[in-house]
């Protein structure tokens, strides 16, 4: 009963965490609602300069902005195989001793011993090696000749640093 309750509680906590996560699409919508119609210089003043720009024939510009770069370390994952069954050559012996004490009380001691050759306990096996993941947010920002943001969207968005599905949501301060 106790393990069933633990599993249900763990699933409940996981569901609550997942509900609080922001996806890339939700981050896109929030970022667009905040920045479309604003001067691109305001965006760059707040978040930093673009990494590249491409001039358009109509006088506008397409900018590529990258931010929130960090590296997450993911430790190696191990699994311990199930222990091998007891070897057929092992012998179990149980002994019971009874002692009478000076005060007239009796003490009974039972000992169990095993003899023979048994298999060594299985060593943990690596499921996946340690690795690092680069986390970042890449946005494409399109402006008109007036340098007002006309379109803004996440072109590359990794998972977030915590439980978030969107690094862009974290970097842009999008709250769910």
C-alpha positions in Angstrom: 0.0 0.0 0.0 2.8 2.4 0.9 4.7 1.9 -2.4 1.4 2.4 -4.3 0.9 5.7 -2.5 4.5 6.7 -3.2 4.1 6.0 -7.0 0.8 8.0 -7.1 2.4 10.9 -5.3 5.4 10.9 -7.6 3.2 10.9 -10.7 1.2 13.8 -9.2 4.3 15.9 -8.6 5.5 15.1 -12.2 2.2 16.1 -13.6 2.3 19.4 -11.7 5.8 20.1 -13.0 4.8 19.3 -16.6 1.8 21.6 -16.4 4.1 24.5 -15.4 6.5 24.0 -18.4 6.4 26.3 -21.3 6.7 25.0 -24.9 8.5 26.7 -27.7 5.1 27.6 -29.3 3.9 29.2 -26.1 7.2 31.1 -25.8 6.9 32.2 -29.4 3.4 33.6 -28.8 4.4 35.4 -25.6 7.6 36.9 -27.2 5.7 38.0 -30.3 3.0 39.7 -28.2 5.6 41.6 -26.3 8.0 42.6 -29.1 6.1 42.9 -32.4 5.6 46.6 -33.1 8.5 47.6 -30.9 11.8 49.2 -32.1 14.4 46.5 -32.8 17.0 48.6 -30.9 15.0 48.3 -27.7 15.2 44.5 -28.1 18.9 44.5 -28.7 19.5 47.0 -25.8 17.7 44.6 -23.5 19.0 41.2 -24.7 22.2 42.0 -26.5 23.2 42.5 -30.2 22.4 40.1 -33.1 24.9 37.6 -34.4 24.1 38.4 -38.0 21.8 40.5 -40.2 20.6 40.4 -43.8 19.3 43.5 -45.6 16.0 43.1 -47.5 15.1 44.9 -50.8 12.3 46.9 -49.1 14.8 48.5 -46.7 14.0 46.1 -43.8 16.4 43.7 -42.2 16.3 40.1 -41.0 18.4 39.6 -37.8 19.6 36.4 -36.2 19.9 36.7 -32.4 21.3 34.0 -30.2 21.3 34.1 -26.4 21.1 32.2 -23.2 24.1 30.0 -24.1 25.0 27.6 -21.3 26.1 23.9 -21.0 24.3 21.3 -19.0 26.3 18.3 -17.7 24.4 15.0 -17.7 26.0 12.3 -15.6 26.4 8.7 -16.8 23.4 6.5 -16.2 24.0 3.0 -14.7 21.8 0.0 -14.0 22.6 -2.8 -11.6 21.6 -6.2 -13.1 19.5 -8.6 -11.0 21.6 -10.8 -8.7 22.3 -14.3 -10.0 20.4 -17.1 -8.5 22.1 -19.0 -5.7 24.6 -21.5 -6.9 23.6 -25.1 -6.6 27.0 -25.9 -4.9 26.2 -23.7 -1.9 25.3 -25.4 1.4 23.3 -23.6 4.1 23.8 -24.6 7.7 21.7 -23.4 10.6 22.8 -23.9 14.2 21.0 -23.1 17.4 22.7 -22.8 20.8 21.0 -22.6 24.1 22.8 -21.3 27.2 21.7 -21.2 30.8 22.8 -18.2 32.7 23.7 -18.1 36.4 20.5 -16.3 37.3 18.5 -19.2 35.8 17.5 -17.5 32.5 18.0 -19.2 29.2 19.4 -17.5 26.1 18.9 -19.1 22.6 21.1 -18.0 19.7 20.5 -19.1 16.1 23.2 -18.7 13.4 23.0 -19.3 9.7 26.1 -20.0 7.6 26.6 -20.7 4.0 29.5 -22.6 2.4 30.6 -23.2 -1.1 31.3 -21.2 -4.3 28.8 -18.5 -5.4 28.8 -16.1 -8.3 30.2 -12.6 -7.7 27.6 -9.8 -7.4 26.9 -8.3 -10.8 28.7 -4.9 -11.3 26.6 -1.9 -12.4 26.4 -1.6 -16.2 26.5 1.8 -18.0 23.4 2.6 -19.9 24.5 5.9 -21.3 27.8 7.7 -20.9 28.2 11.2 -19.3 27.7 14.0 -21.8 27.1 17.7 -22.1 24.3 19.5 -23.9 24.6 23.0 -25.3 21.5 25.1 -24.4 20.6 28.2 -26.2 17.8 30.3 -27.9 18.0 31.5 -31.5 15.5 34.0 -32.8 14.9 35.4 -36.2 13.7 39.0 -36.1 12.4 40.8 -39.2 12.0 44.6 -39.3 10.7 47.1 -41.8 12.7 50.1 -43.1 11.5 51.9 -40.0 13.4 49.4 -37.8 10.1 48.3 -36.1 9.8 44.6 -35.4 7.4 43.0 -37.8 8.0 39.3 -37.2 9.9 37.4 -34.5 10.1 33.7 -34.0 12.3 31.1 -32.4 14.2 29.2 -35.1 16.2 27.0 -32.7 15.2 26.4 -29.1 16.7 23.7 -26.9 15.3 22.4 -23.7 15.6 24.7 -20.7 18.1 24.5 -17.9 15.5 23.3 -15.4 12.3 21.4 -16.2 11.4 23.8 -19.0 10.8 22.6 -22.6 12.0 26.0 -23.9 15.3 27.7 -23.4 13.8 30.8 -25.2 11.0 30.9 -22.6 13.7 31.0 -19.8 15.8 33.6 -21.5 12.9 35.8 -22.5 11.3 35.6 -19.1 8.1 33.9 -20.3 6.0 32.8 -17.4 3.1 30.3 -17.8 
